[in-house]
Amino acid sequence: MMARIGGLGVLALLACSNGAAAPRDAGSAVDAGAAEASVDVPPADAGPSAFQVFDRVRIASRDDQPNFHRARASFNLGNGPFARVTMIIDLATTCYPFENWRTNRPPAGQVWPADCDAFDRNFEFILDAPASAEGRPGVELLRAITPFGGPLHHEVDVTDIFNGLPGEHTLMTVIPTYSDGAGRVSGSNGGWNVSARFVVERGPAPRRVLAVTPLYDLSHTPDTPDREYAFTTPPGTAHARIEYRVTGHGGGAVERPACIGPAEEFCVRTHTLSVDDAEVDTWDPWRNDCRELCTLVTNDAGIGPSQYCQENPCGAVQSVRAPRANWCPGSVTPPHLIEDAALLTPGPHRFRYRISRVAASGLWRTSAVFIATE
């Protein structure tokens, strides 16, 4: 996997120290030799339980270190049924709070602590990710974007997934983080610390889950073939949905008026979604609410920037506030739901998506899962 150096003026992926651009790559959900841990099965008769799958696991930015870009762990919630399953994630980096730099100082001639990653990165959790690109796709449980060098906490309801897929699983987390050897735009050995746990409430399921079918999990580029993804609606289905997750990444020439900068993350693209050759949705995934993740703080500590965004402490203010292709730094990207009546008809179906005008070096991280319930 190759890093990319990109520039976008003040709207680029900028560190707050000097406005230079950092190496970035959207990454892939395919495992690349991540170390695997195992989580014990909770007792079958236990009440509400909380247990860790990842406990401050460090995601490394160098391929000579464990958990380069990703980590994987085995776990088993039991056979259910589950009244509720909540996944809780916490993300931390040594970039912030800035007061910690008093003991974790940037090396001589560098701007950032060596183990700090000051940039926003793609952040994913994949259930049962395959060991190779040819394997059956996993189920994406959560898509987020890391803050510029800051912490993130989020909770997501995954009850239907585990009532439909009980038993043993693996969980993989992915952050394509890169180091800056000079320590000028990010840490020279940067990384992130990831924690994830499930809180399980056993009892009658809120609804009977008939199918949880992952359709794909891939990085879409201009060379990605246009294809259909098969799934089957079980008899008795009363409610059905496709959870479509997508975020723009990667470089590319500026297109006016479609793009506000040289990267797919700054481009408006039309997504056309079809079921059985019938168009069911046309969508432009564009977020104008990134400005809400910048509460200005004046820093009087004498360490770090003089002014920064509380939610994205290491990002240039204008960059943090810029609109983007369905993601904002320091936020979770919710799935786009497709709930067309065609999904309710029992039997085989086909799903297809199309993305308009992806730049030559751009890509979109995208996944889809079909869920059917009574």
C-alpha positions, 0 to 999 in steps of 0.5 A: 500500500502506497502513501500519497502526498496531497495538497489543497491549500487551506482546504487540504488535509492539513496539520495545524502546525505548519499547513503542510499535507500528510501522506494518506491512503484510504486502505482496504478491509482485506487482512494483511497479517494483523495480529489476532487476539481472542476474547472468551465466551461469556456464560450462556446464563449471564445477565447484561455483560460488557467485555473488551474485544480491543483494549487500547490496541495500537494501530501502527503506521509502519509495516515492520511493526505489529498491527500495521494498519489493522488489528483482528480479534476473535470473540463469541457473544453466544447463541442469543437471543439478544434483546440488545447488543451495543458496540462501543468504540473509543479512539485515542492518540498521543497528539492530544491533550497538548499538555502531555507534550511536556513529558512526551516531547517532539524529538529534536527538529520535529514538530509532533511527538513521534507516536502521534498521528495528527491527521484524519484517517478512514476508520472501520470495523469489519465483522468476519473480514476475509483473509484475502480479496477472494473471500466472502466479504465481511459485514461492516459494523461501523464506518468513521473518520478519525479526528485530526489528532483527537479522541473519538467515542461512539456507540452503535446498535448492532442487535440485528446483526448478532441475532442474525449471525450468532456464535463465533466471529472475528472483528477487524479494525482498520486505520490506514495511518502513515508516518512522516519520517521528518516529524513535520506534518505528523509523528515520525512513528505515528499511530492510534490506540483503539478500544472496542467492547460489546455490551450484551443484554440477553432476552427476547429479540426485538424482531426475528432476523431472517437474513444478514447477507454481506454483499461486498466491501471494497475500494471503488476506483475508476477500474472497478468493474460494474457488476451485480451482487446477489442476495435472497429474500427469505419467505416471511420477510416483513421488513428489509433493508440494504445498508449502503456505506460509502465515503470518498477518498484519494487524489484527483484533478480538480473538476469544476463545479463538482470538486472543491479540491484535488481529492475525491473527498472534496467531490460531489458524485452521484450514486445510482442504486438499483435492485433487479435492474430497476433504479431505486435511489439516486443520491449525492452523498455530500456533507455540509455539517463538518463545520459543527465539528469545530468549536474554537478553543484558544490555547494558552498552554504555550504548547501546540497551536494557539487556536484549534478546534476542540473536536479536531485539535490538530487540524487547520480550522478551515480544513476541519470545517470544509464540506466533504464526500459523506464524511467529516473528520471526527465523525461517524458515517451512518449507512444510507438505507435502501428500503424499497418494496422490491426487497420484500419479495421472496426469492433471489435479487440483484443489487447494483451501484454506480458512482459517477466520474471518479477521478483517475487516482480517486477511490470510494470506500464502499460496502453493503449488507442486506438485512431481512426481518419478520 
